[in-house]
Amino acid sequence: MADSENQKFCLQEVLDSFKSCLSPEKEIYIEHYVSGWRGLVKLLNSLGSLFGFISKDAVSKTQILMNFLKSENGPHYATVQSMVKFELDNQLVDVDKKGICPESGCRTLLRLHRALRWLQLFLERLRTSKEDDKTSVMCRDAYNESLAQHHPWLIRKSAGMAFYSLPLRPAFLEVMNVGTPEQVLDVLGKAVPLLCEVYQITEDLYQKHNLLDLP
């Protein structure tokens, strides 16, 4: 039972993790970023096996980042900012697209960064939605606005099928696991701007160093 509870998604836990991942100087702590993502993976898993194409990739990417964090170079991977500096200074990033360093920290985080944008847009739509709005449409529109441009046709088709399997809005709000619909919307009101801030800090950093199109 405890294990099952442990695997349950809780929006408040995700909010707490992403809150912890920002330092006073707005640096992003990778350990807490990964923790936030582990919470988001629970959300994807709770939506059914059709979302496995994204959740499995996210699990793999978070593990790669944790491996870097536990390695001898771990201190350089404490924050996203220190990781970018370390990997660029030591030519560990495939900036010139020559097929080197396929599992660099920068490339790995970029994949999570893109997926975070999709979930952030989806949760924002959920926050501002009306009772009879369809979660499938919200999720599809958020996906088309973000992740879709980075996915091949086959994955986009699988994603489309997954969105149609989403529960209706009232049931989806229950999945958030923080209480009444009003309480869910209240927590979403705190979580979405935070996800947006973390996303934007990463986006600006990657843009500054020309890392947004790493292969």
C-alpha positions in Angstrom: 0.0 0.0 0.0 2.8 2.4 0.9 4.5 1.7 -2.4 1.3 2.4 -4.2 0.9 5.7 -2.3 4.5 6.5 -3.2 3.8 6.2 -6.9 0.7 8.4 -6.7 1.0 11.8 -8.4 0.6 14.8 -6.2 0.7 18.3 -7.7 1.8 19.8 -4.3 5.0 17.7 -4.3 5.8 18.9 -7.8 5.3 22.5 -6.7 7.5 22.0 -3.7 10.3 20.4 -5.8 10.3 23.2 -8.4 10.2 25.8 -5.7 13.3 24.2 -4.2 15.1 24.1 -7.5 15.5 27.9 -7.8 18.3 29.6 -5.8 18.0 33.2 -4.6 20.2 34.1 -7.6 17.8 32.2 -9.9 20.2 29.3 -10.5 18.5 26.0 -11.1 19.5 23.1 -8.9 19.6 20.0 -11.0 18.8 17.6 -8.1 15.5 19.4 -7.3 14.8 19.8 -11.1 15.1 16.0 -11.4 12.9 15.6 -8.3 10.2 17.8 -9.9 10.4 15.7 -13.0 10.0 12.5 -11.1 6.8 13.9 -9.8 5.7 14.8 -13.4 6.5 11.2 -14.5 4.0 10.0 -11.9 1.5 12.2 -13.5 2.2 10.8 -17.0 2.1 7.2 -15.6 -1.2 7.9 -13.9 -2.7 8.9 -17.3 -2.2 5.4 -18.8 0.3 3.4 -20.8 -0.1 5.4 -23.9 1.9 8.2 -22.3 4.8 5.8 -21.8 6.5 7.2 -24.9 7.2 10.4 -23.0 7.5 9.1 -19.4 10.1 6.4 -20.3 12.2 9.0 -22.0 11.9 11.4 -19.1 13.0 8.6 -16.6 16.0 7.8 -18.8 17.0 11.5 -19.0 16.6 12.2 -15.3 18.8 9.1 -14.6 21.5 10.4 -16.9 21.5 13.8 -15.0 21.7 12.0 -11.7 24.6 9.9 -12.9 26.5 13.1 -13.8 25.6 14.6 -10.4 27.1 11.5 -8.6 30.2 11.4 -10.8 33.6 12.8 -9.9 32.6 15.9 -11.8 29.4 16.1 -9.7 30.0 19.6 -8.3 30.0 21.0 -11.9 26.5 19.6 -12.3 25.0 21.2 -9.2 23.1 23.7 -11.2 22.1 24.1 -14.8 24.2 27.2 -15.1 27.4 25.4 -13.8 26.7 22.4 -16.0 26.5 24.5 -19.2 29.7 26.4 -18.3 31.6 23.2 -17.5 30.5 21.3 -20.6 31.1 24.2 -22.9 34.5 25.0 -21.4 35.5 21.3 -21.8 34.0 20.8 -25.3 31.6 18.2 -24.0 28.6 19.5 -26.0 27.9 18.8 -29.7 27.5 22.4 -30.6 28.8 21.9 -34.1 26.5 18.8 -34.6 29.2 16.4 -35.4 27.6 13.5 -33.5 29.9 13.7 -30.5 28.8 13.6 -26.8 25.3 12.1 -27.6 24.6 12.0 -23.8 26.0 15.4 -22.6 24.2 17.0 -19.7 23.2 19.9 -21.9 21.6 17.7 -24.5 19.9 15.5 -21.9 18.4 18.5 -20.1 17.2 20.1 -23.3 14.9 17.1 -23.9 13.4 17.5 -20.5 13.2 21.3 -21.0 11.1 20.8 -24.2 8.7 18.4 -22.4 8.4 20.7 -19.5 7.1 23.4 -21.8 4.3 21.1 -23.0 3.2 20.2 -19.5 3.4 23.8 -18.4 1.2 24.9 -21.3 -1.2 22.0 -20.6 -1.5 22.8 -16.9 -2.1 26.5 -17.7 -4.9 25.5 -20.0 -6.3 23.3 -17.3 -6.1 26.1 -14.7 -8.1 28.5 -16.9 -10.5 25.9 -18.4 -14.3 25.7 -17.9 -16.1 22.7 -16.5 -17.0 21.3 -19.9 -13.7 21.9 -21.6 -12.0 18.7 -22.9 -8.6 17.8 -21.4 -7.8 15.9 -24.6 -8.1 19.2 -26.6 -6.1 21.1 -24.1 -3.3 18.6 -24.0 -3.2 18.2 -27.8 -3.1 22.0 -28.3 -0.3 22.4 -25.8 1.6 19.5 -27.5 1.2 21.0 -30.9 2.5 24.3 -29.6 5.6 22.8 -28.1 6.9 19.2 -28.3 5.3 18.2 -31.6 7.9 20.2 -33.6 10.7 18.0 -32.1 9.0 14.6 -32.7 8.9 12.5 -35.8 5.5 11.6 -37.4 5.1 8.3 -35.7 5.5 9.7 -32.2 3.1 12.6 -33.0 0.5 10.0 -34.2 1.0 8.0 -30.9 0.6 11.2 -28.9 -2.6 12.1 -30.7 -4.0 8.7 -29.6 -2.8 9.2 -26.1 -4.6 12.5 -25.8 -7.9 11.1 -26.7 -7.6 8.6 -23.8 -7.4 11.4 -21.2 -10.2 11.5 -18.6 -12.7 14.3 -18.5 -11.9 17.5 -16.6 -13.5 16.6 -13.2 -11.7 13.2 -13.2 -8.5 14.8 -14.3 -8.6 17.3 -11.4 -8.9 14.3 -9.0 -5.7 12.9 -10.5 -3.9 16.0 -9.2 -4.4 14.6 -5.7 -4.6 17.8 -3.7 -8.3 18.0 -2.7 -11.3 19.7 -4.2 -11.4 21.3 -7.7 -11.0 24.7 -6.1 -7.9 23.5 -4.2 -6.5 22.0 -7.4 -6.9 25.3 -9.2 -5.4 27.2 -6.3 -2.2 25.0 -6.4 -2.1 25.2 -10.2 -2.1 29.0 -9.8 1.1 28.7 -7.9 2.7 25.8 -9.8 2.2 27.0 -13.4 4.1 30.4 -13.0 6.9 28.5 -11.2 7.2 26.0 -14.1 7.1 28.9 -16.5 9.9 30.7 -14.6 12.1 27.6 -14.5 11.5 27.0 -18.2 12.3 30.6 -19.1 15.5 30.8 -17.2 16.7 27.6 -19.0 15.4 28.9 -22.3 17.3 32.2 -22.0 20.5 30.4 -20.9 20.4 27.9 -23.8 19.6 30.6 -26.3 22.5 32.7 -25.1 24.9 29.8 -25.7 23.2 28.5 -28.9 22.2 25.2 -27.3 18.5 25.1 -28.3 19.0 23.0 -31.3 21.4 20.3 -30.0 20.9 17.1 -32.0 
